[in-house]
Amino acid sequence: MFGRPSKAERDLAFAAFMEQATPSLTRTAWLLTGNRDQASELVQAALVKTYAAWSRVREDQALAYARRVLINQRTDTWRATRGETAYAQVPERADLDAGGGAGVEQRDEIVRLLRTLPEQQRKVVILRYYQDLSEQAVADLLGISVGSVKSAASRGLAALRTQLATTSGGTR
């Protein structure tokens, strides 16, 4: 039978996508928020919105679409609360490993350093270097120019290096 897939087929496709995409979305959300509970809520909201648009989402662009929804949801939440709350605890679950095998202390330091960046720089650094997206992909995802991505990445990395040198006493 040709035509549109049935609701059951769409639901199965979304369930498979959700299982595959949740770890990546969770890492991104956790890096953006620095809090496991907020990250979980952010991922849930992004998946709900992605599901609502699932019939319009191209299969090869589904993760990019969900990531964009997640980023937009984070921005909306941040604007609504007008600020951030610092959290001392870093999740120790393996699926939230921000450091790619780094120890808890290193992950904690990474998150603390990321939280010092302005929101736009943090998004760019996370998407560019933790999600390994190209400059063009980050620009498309955030709705900014490639030049803005390059600038934000450069400034963000410079700020992280400065912070790292300050916190470690220049021993690195």
SULQUIZI-V487557 format. One record per helix or strand. SS is the DSSP state (H for helix, E for strand). FROM is the first residue (numbers start at 1). LEN is the number of residues. If there is no record, write none. Layout:
# SULQUIZI-V487557
[[SS FROM LEN] [SS FROM LEN]]
This chain:
# SULQUIZI-V487557
[[H 7 27] [H 36 17] [H 54 3] [H 59 23] [H 94 3] [H 104 12] [H 119 12] [H 135 8] [H 146 22]]
